[in-house]
Amino acid sequence: MKNFKYLLFLLVINIGCSDFLEESSDEYIKLNTIQDYKEFLAGETYQNKKNASIPQYLDILTDDVQQAYKASTLLSNDGTNEYYGYYTWSEEPEVTKIGGIKNDVYYNRAYHNILICNIVEDDLYTKFEESDGRNSLLAELSFVRAQNYFMLVNLYSKPYNKATAASDPGVPVNTSITIDDKKIARSTVQEVYNVINSNIDNAIKLFTETDNKTIFRPNLNAALTLASRIYLYQSEYQKVLDVTDLALNNGVELFSLSNEQGYFLDYGNTEILFSWGYFNYPGLYDERYRFIYEMSEALDKLYLDEDWRKEAFYKKNKNSPIPYKWNKDNDMFSYALRTSEIYLNRAEAFANTNNKGKVKELMDKYKVYRYLTVNSVDYSNDAEAIAEVKKERRLEFAFEFHRWFDLRRYGMEAISHEYVSEGEKEIFLIEKNSNRFVLPFPQEAIKRNTALKQNPR
């Protein structure tokens, strides 16, 4: 695979830890310049319409979602069927309500992205010098690799715990640049985070030297934001403060919702730092279906009347509001890293380092952009400061795929979902510290990679 002049248009087929790619076309594309490689990396990974950048079931797992039932609708279809296994935290979540299989394709696609990064990186070192602008692309692929491993380890492994990370099973680490048939065992959680940390640190270093000037490619502020999340999950609070300080000094800004028009994640939102991926979001919350998902009553009650997010983030429904951050006709803003996360990650780091004054200062500034009237909180203790930041995270990032990971790292408290079918109501519970806070590896991945040990359920 080394010293190749051409790369194939490659098609992902059931990518396990061994058979990552198969040749599927006789067409070749010629890659001569750094820009050629940039377009190839973007098209094969973060801007690939067939490559969901974040699992669509993530919010369905959380306490931010409930099933909605409407007797009179345009369609009688059950819109909750495909993700029933995730909503009920079943032993085999890929199994639908009617017994079919909704494959968890994210695992395959994430390893496809990682392999593309490996291939591109190897070819760059054999074809280009640093003076050719190589570092600009190396920054991008380091970001993409860090992001994909971060998602994988937080889906299919226990949440990071410094005391046990060196022994907790993580996910496979693939360093290969070939499509040889390999069986790759799981690395530990700590080993995976070592890879993540190394890559995001490298991305920041290289973006500092040569940054992208568009929100549609990975860039320095996006890398700093992702790094703050990665460090926060490891309780590395000083590192969170260091990278968020760099971002705040690099021109990031909050977007006021006081004059919000149209969709929140769209053109004009100046706090979007990086936008990527494609996601048919309205399909999960389609009002035409008899059964759909909607915002839970518990989440709804947390929004105050003076909170502008109630109008900016949701669409009114006969029952509970449904998420409305996205424009279904514009797939350019499916996922986003935003300035809000810089503020809230920084606030959480201050709260966990006994600095209530800094939390108050930061949160008061942040709330001006979210509330008609800011009710400044005088935190009486550290626990109150942490609780306030957690509440704001939930309100701000609802339906942007943060909540499940937050529930895991906050201590995996018990939550429940109600499901109604044929007039019968059933309550499903995920107990505190349940193994079901860790997703099973997809069935296809287990079949294809016999070295991959399944998670207990």
Secondary structure, 3 states (H helix, E strand, C coil): CCCCCEEEEEECCCCCCCCCCEEEEEEEEECCCHHHHHHHHHHHCCCCCCCCCCCCCCHHHCCCEEEEECCCCCCCCECCCCCHHHHCCCCCCCECCCCCECCCCHHHHHHHHHHHHHHHHHHHHHHCCHHHCHHHHHHHHHHHHHHHHHHHHHHHCCCCCCCCCCCCECCCCCCCCCCCCCCCCCCEHHHHHHHHHHHHHHHHHHHHHCCCCCCCCCCHHHHHHHHHHHHHHCCCHHHHHHHHHHHHCCCCCCCCCCCCCCCCCCCCCCCEEEEECCCCHHHHHCCCCCEEEEECHHHHHHCCCCECHHHHCEECCCCCCEECCCCCCCHHHCEEEEHHHHHHHHHHHHHCCCCHHHHHHHHHHHHCCCECCCCCCCCCCHHHHHHHHHHHHHHHHCCCCCHHHHHHHCCCCCEEEEEEECCEEEEEEECCCCHHHCCCCCHHHHHHCCCCCCCCC
